[in-house]
Amino acid sequence: MAEIVYGFGSSHGPLLSTAPEKWDLRAQADMENPAHPFRGEIYNYEELRELRKDENLGDQNQLSVRQERHERNQKQMDALAEKIAEVEPDIVVVVGDDQHEWFQDDIQPSFTVYHGEKVINTALDQEKMKTVQPGLAISMCANHPGEDHAYPVPVGLAHAIIEQAIGDEFDIATSSEQPKDEKGLIGIGHAVGFIYRRILRDKPVPVVPILLNTFFPPNQPTPRRCYRFGQSIGRAIRGWNSDKRVAICASGGISHFVIDEDFDNRILKALLQRDEDAIFNEPNAMFRSGTSETKNWIAVAGILSGTDLEMDLLDYVPCYRTEAGTGNAMAFATWT
């Protein structure tokens, strides 16, 4: 039977690929955003700044602090890249989210398993880079290669995951072809593209992309549902008639685009301690905007709950870009 030999989690936010002196490029968008989710409520920028003024978050937005935290981020991503190269898994199952990359408002599945024979990370779109908001063009370079890269998909494992999910009464979506638009093929989304480029360093390791709708109402799965879905995936892998060694990846998170260190510490502690009740009792309203990607970690915790692999939090790095607390909290972990 197949064996789950390793797990890892990595944030994939734009600040990871942006020099600290340029973190301000996204600050203007934060100031213009009228709807920042934070602890179950919605605030505009000025309301958020007033709410959090006693936290003195401007002190954490100094260039020297940014530089120190940027270096910590790079250190941990390099460590993850070196570890996955050392483990040399036959397959990586990546749990991420889709942000209007493959799925649009006409259809938005809660859970999707891709089972085509290959998945393509398309080349960096130079024209699109000219049209995106300031700060995002830089991060696109971290998700897309200079030319199209095709990566194999272990169809047998993908089918085993689908069959197990159906048996466990999950009504999932499946996809065997990448969508197209007027320009042609739409590449795999950032949640998988970033992991391939930055952590796997474009090595063509077979991958099963599993996409959760964490972002878009009204059908985001709850933390409990994500964890249970992960457990179903874990059963499928361990029951798959193969001698393959499988690694599991959680892509994205933790709190952003408003950083909430209290929330992050609660969730990371629950994951470390395998505290299912703490995970399930976290209100669904806490998982909004980018913070919702934390559900990718919860699904991976479910996958690994049936193994004896233990989580090690390598680092937690809150990266602030404004005094209102906007930015991205980064987390990096392994399960060994």
N, C-alpha and C positions, 0 to 999 in steps of 0.2 A: 504494500500500500504506500501511497505518497506520504511524505513526512514534512511537516512544517518545522523548519530548522532555525528560523530567524524572523524577527519583526523589527520594523523601524518606523519612526514618525518624523516628519519634517514639515515645518511651515514652508509656504511657497510665495509669500507676499512680495510685492514689488520692491520694498525697501531692501530686501536681501540682495538685490542686483543693482542697487543705487548707491553711489558714493554718499557718505554722510553729509557732505556740504550741499548736496542736492535734494535732501529729504524735503526741503521747503517747497519743491515743485508741486507737491500734492496738497500743500497747506491751503492754497487759495480755494481749491475745490471743497475742502472741508468747511471753510468759512461760508461758502455759498450754498452748502447743503442745508435745506430747511428741515431735514428729518433724520437726525442721528439717533438710532436705537441705543439705549443705555439702561440696563437693569429693569427691563420691562416697560420703560416709558420712551417717549419720543421728544427730542429737543432740537431746536436750532442751535447754531454755533454759539451765539451769545448766551443763550440759556445754559448751555453745557459749560461754558467757561465760568459763568457765575456760580453754577452748582458746584464746581470742582475747585474753586479758587483757593480753598484752604489746604489743598493737597500740594500746592507749590510745584505744579508739574513743569513750570518753566525752567526750574532747576535741572530737570532731566532732559531738557531740549537744548542744552548747550552743545556746541560742536565737539568739545572734548569728550563729553559723555556719549554723544552719538558715535564718535570714532571708536571708543572703547567697546561699545555694544556691537558695532559693525564687525569689529575684529573677532569678537566672541562668536557671532553668527557664522562667519567664514570658517573659523576653526572647527565648529561642530559639523558644518556641512562637509568639510574635507574629511573629518573623522568618519562620518556616515559613508562617504564614497569609498574610503579605504577599507572600512569594515565589510561592505557589500562585496568588494573585490576579493577580500579574504575568504568570505563565506562561499562565494561562487555558487549561488543557487541556480538550479536548472530553470526556474520559473519565478517571476515576481507577480504577485497579485496586488494591484494598486487600487486602493479605495480613495476616490476623490469626488469632486462635485462638478457639475456642468453649469456654467454661468452664461447662458444664451450663446453657447458655442455650437453644439450639435442640436440642442433643443430650444425651440422658441415658444411663443405664447400659444401657438396652435396645438402643441402637445408638450407636456412636461411630466415625464414619468417620475414616480417617487424613487424607484430602484431600476437600474438598467445594467444588464450584463452584455458585454460585447463578445461575439463569438465568430467574427470573420477570421479568415486564415492569416491576415496580417493587418496591422494598423500603421497608418502613415502620419508622421509628424511633418507637416508641410514647412517649406522654407519660409524664412522671414519675409513678410509682405512689406516691402519698402514704401509702397503707396499708402497702405493703411497706417503705417507709422506716422505719416504726415497729418493724419486726421484725428488721432486719438488725443485725449486730454494730456496736458503737460505732466511729465513724470511716468506715464505709462509706456511711452515708446521705448524708454530705457529697459524696462522690465521685459518687453517683448523679446529682446535679444536673448534673454535667459531661457525662454520657453521654446524658441524655434531655431533650427539649424540654418546654415547658409544654403543648403539644398535639401530637397525632400529626403527623409530617411524612413525606410520601411522596417518595421519590427515584427517578428513572427508572433502569432497568438496560438497558444496550445489549445486547440479547439476541443480536444477531449476533456480537458479540465473545465473549460467554460461550459460545456454541455453538462458535465457532472454537477456543477454549481447550479445551473438552471433546473435540472431535474430534482435536485435536493430541495431547492427553494419551492418548487411546485408541490413536492411531497410535504413540505412544512407549511403549506398553505399561504405562501407569499405570492401575490399576483404581480409578478415582475414584468418589466419590458425587456425585450431582447433585440439586439441589432447585429446583423452580419455584414452590413455595408455602411461605410462612412457616408454621411450626407454630402450633397453638393449644392452650390449656389451658382450665380451667374459667372463667377470666376473659375469654377471647377470644384475639385475636391476640397472639403473642409477638413483640416487636420485635426488630430486629437487635441482636446482642450488643454488648458494650462496646467491643470492638476496632474495630468500624466506627463505632459511635455516637460515641465520643470524637473520632475524626478528623473526622466530620461537624460536630460541635458546635464543637470548639476550633480546628481547623485550617481547615476549609472554611467555618466560621462559618454553617452551615446553608444555604449557597448550594446549590441543587438541581443540582449537577454529576452527570451520570450516573456510576454506580459499578458495578463488578463485584466483589462480595464473594467472596473465596476464603478458606476456613477450614481451618486445620490443627489436628489433634489433637496439640498439644504437651504437654498436661497429664496425660492419663489412660492408665495402663498397661492392656493390654499392647501396644497397637499404635501407639505414637508412632513416626513416621518418623525415621530417623537424619539427622544433619546432611547426609550425602552425598545421601540420598534427597530431602531438602528442596531442596537446591541443584539437583539434576537436574530435579526437578519445576519449579522456577523457570525453568530453561533451556527446558523444554517450553513454558511459558507465554510466554516471550519469543519463541520461534519462531512461536507462534500469532499473537501481536500483529503481528509484523513481516510475517507472511504473509497477514494479513487484508486482503481486497480493500476498502479504505476509505481515505479521505483524513483520517481522524481523528487528532488529536494526543493521545497517551496519556501520563498520568503514573502512576507506580508508587509505592505507599506500603507501608512496613513499619510495622506497628502493634504496640507493646508492647516488652517487654524493658527494660533488660538484666538484670543479676543482681538477683533478689529472690525470696523475702522475706528472705533472708540475702545481704548484699552481699559480693561477691568481686571486688575490684578487679583482682587478678591475672588472673582469668578474663576479665573484661571487656576489659582491655587487650590480651590475646592475641587475642580474637575481633575486636575493632575493628581491630587492626593487620592481621589476616588479611583482613578485608573491604577495608580501604584499599588493601592491596597486591595484591588479587585472588589471594591465596595459597590455592588450592584444597586443597593437601595439608594445610596447617595447619588448615583448616576440617574436612576429612574425618577427620583424626587426633585431633580433640578427642573424648575419650571420651563416649559417649552418656549415661553416668551423671552427667555434669556438668550436663545439661539437665533439671533437675527443678524442680517447683513453678513459681513465676513466671519463674525463669531460663530455663525451657524456651521462653518466648516469643522468645528470641534466634533460634530457628529461623525465625521470620517474617522476620527480617533476612537470614538465610542464603538463604531462598527468593527474596527480592527481589534479593540479590546475584546469584543464578542468572539471574533475569530480565534483569538489566542487563549480564550478562557478554557478551552478544552486541551490545552497543552501545559507543560510544566515550565514554559519560558517565563522568566521574570523581567518586569519592566525596570529599566534604569533611565531616569531623567538626566540626560547629559547636561542640559542647560535650559533655563527659562530667561528670555531676554526681552523685556518691554522696551520698544523703540518708539519714543514719542516724537511727534513733529510739530505739535502746537501745545500751548499752555492749557487748552481745553481738554487735553488727554487723547487727542486723535493720533493715530499711528497704527502700529501693528505689534502685538506681542508675539514673539517667536518662541517656539519650543522644539526641542530635538530629543529624541529618545530611541532606545533600543530595547528589544525583548530578546534575551539570550538564555 
